[in-house]
Amino acid sequence: LHLIAPAAMWDERANAEGAAVMKRLWVAAAMLLAAGSAGATTLTFDELADGYYAQTIVSQGFQFDDFQANSPIALFTWGAGSVYDADPAGRTLNNNYFRSTVTLTKVGGGGGVFDFSSVDLTDIYNNLEGQPGGDVLFSFFDGANTTTQTVTIDGTPGFQTFTFNRTGLVSLTFQAVTTNEVQADNFVLNAAAGVPEPAGWALMLGGFGLMGAALRRRRAGLAA
């Protein structure tokens, strides 16, 4: 018969309990990371009516505003069947005023952080009116700093996909600078920032510290 010394039994039980606690904490950390990197959303505007006009257009938790034009018809959708619609089966977003600036935020106007992967762009008339194409200026604001990037529409009918891969944004704007107005579709966005909020990290790390201290006290008590 093999007997285990009481101290060894205590150590074994404490180690098993510690391993179980650490496993639960790591699972919680993984869930926190998963919550901070929600899946991407593609804004297609297909839920909007044909020929929809507004100063603010909301789609899937994001909103587009044309504050510069300040008009109830500042933004609109080409509807399915329009000869100018570069997405014949759906709808697209367009700004209605010459080289005005469109602002994109989460619903509520800067009420949260998001990531921006890509967008499809063409001329407002899908380059069917002899437009030569031109530059579109994007500005990205992360709450502290603004950076810019210019892309060029090539002047041929149909959408071009432009990739940006910008993260941690509070807002972005886009404005035609050497073309007239812009037709856009398929904004690929992530409604949650890829990094968990600081409060979430603090809670998780605090949990690790408290559990570690509790295990040390328990082991010391068992050994006494």
Secondary structure, 3 states (H helix, E strand, C coil): CCCCCHHHHHHHHHHHHHHHHHHHHHHHHHHHHHHCCCCCEEECCCCCCCCCEECEEEECCEEEECCCCCCCCCEEEECCCCCCCCCCCCCEEEECCCCCEEEEEECCCCCCCEEEEEEEEEECCCCCCCCCCEEEEEEEECCCCEEEEEEEECCCCCCEEEEEEEEEECEEEEEECCCCCEEEEEEEEECCCCCCCHHHHHHHHHHHHHHHHHHHHHHHHHHC
